[in-house]
Amino acid sequence: GVPRQQVAIIYDVGLSTLYRKFPASITK
């Protein structure tokens, strides 16, 4: 299993990447 903290960090980084790649679609 993977520690929840590590999963949270990876998830947060993933969201940051999405925000940078698709700012228009998220902010609308």
Biotite code that builds the C-alpha atoms (Angstrom):
import biotite.structure as struc

atoms = struc.array([
    struc.Atom([0.000, 0.000, 0.000], chain_id="A", res_id=1, res_name="GLY", atom_name="CA", element="C"),
    struc.Atom([0.955, 3.642, -0.413], chain_id="A", res_id=2, res_name="VAL", atom_name="CA", element="C"),
    struc.Atom([0.864, 6.139, 2.473], chain_id="A", res_id=3, res_name="PRO", atom_name="CA", element="C"),
    struc.Atom([-2.107, 8.498, 2.309], chain_id="A", res_id=4, res_name="ARG", atom_name="CA", element="C"),
    struc.Atom([0.173, 11.519, 2.676], chain_id="A", res_id=5, res_name="GLN", atom_name="CA", element="C"),
    struc.Atom([2.138, 10.506, -0.423], chain_id="A", res_id=6, res_name="GLN", atom_name="CA", element="C"),
    struc.Atom([-1.087, 10.001, -2.362], chain_id="A", res_id=7, res_name="VAL", atom_name="CA", element="C"),
    struc.Atom([-2.288, 13.444, -1.280], chain_id="A", res_id=8, res_name="ALA", atom_name="CA", element="C"),
    struc.Atom([0.968, 15.032, -2.451], chain_id="A", res_id=9, res_name="ILE", atom_name="CA", element="C"),
    struc.Atom([0.826, 13.304, -5.838], chain_id="A", res_id=10, res_name="ILE", atom_name="CA", element="C"),
    struc.Atom([-2.835, 14.269, -6.215], chain_id="A", res_id=11, res_name="TYR", atom_name="CA", element="C"),
    struc.Atom([-2.053, 17.894, -5.322], chain_id="A", res_id=12, res_name="ASP", atom_name="CA", element="C"),
    struc.Atom([0.797, 18.033, -7.842], chain_id="A", res_id=13, res_name="VAL", atom_name="CA", element="C"),
    struc.Atom([-1.495, 16.533, -10.468], chain_id="A", res_id=14, res_name="GLY", atom_name="CA", element="C"),
    struc.Atom([-4.096, 19.226, -9.841], chain_id="A", res_id=15, res_name="LEU", atom_name="CA", element="C"),
    struc.Atom([-1.423, 21.928, -10.092], chain_id="A", res_id=16, res_name="SER", atom_name="CA", element="C"),
    struc.Atom([-0.394, 20.543, -13.478], chain_id="A", res_id=17, res_name="THR", atom_name="CA", element="C"),
    struc.Atom([-3.994, 20.559, -14.690], chain_id="A", res_id=18, res_name="LEU", atom_name="CA", element="C"),
    struc.Atom([-4.466, 24.143, -13.500], chain_id="A", res_id=19, res_name="TYR", atom_name="CA", element="C"),
    struc.Atom([-1.392, 25.211, -15.477], chain_id="A", res_id=20, res_name="ARG", atom_name="CA", element="C"),
    struc.Atom([-2.344, 23.259, -18.611], chain_id="A", res_id=21, res_name="LYS", atom_name="CA", element="C"),
    struc.Atom([-6.062, 24.080, -18.696], chain_id="A", res_id=22, res_name="PHE", atom_name="CA", element="C"),
    struc.Atom([-6.611, 27.380, -16.819], chain_id="A", res_id=23, res_name="PRO", atom_name="CA", element="C"),
    struc.Atom([-9.426, 28.489, -19.133], chain_id="A", res_id=24, res_name="ALA", atom_name="CA", element="C"),
    struc.Atom([-11.484, 25.302, -18.865], chain_id="A", res_id=25, res_name="SER", atom_name="CA", element="C"),
    struc.Atom([-11.261, 25.289, -15.056], chain_id="A", res_id=26, res_name="ILE", atom_name="CA", element="C"),
    struc.Atom([-11.947, 28.982, -14.407], chain_id="A", res_id=27, res_name="THR", atom_name="CA", element="C"),
    struc.Atom([-14.528, 29.106, -17.241], chain_id="A", res_id=28, res_name="LYS", atom_name="CA", element="C"),
])
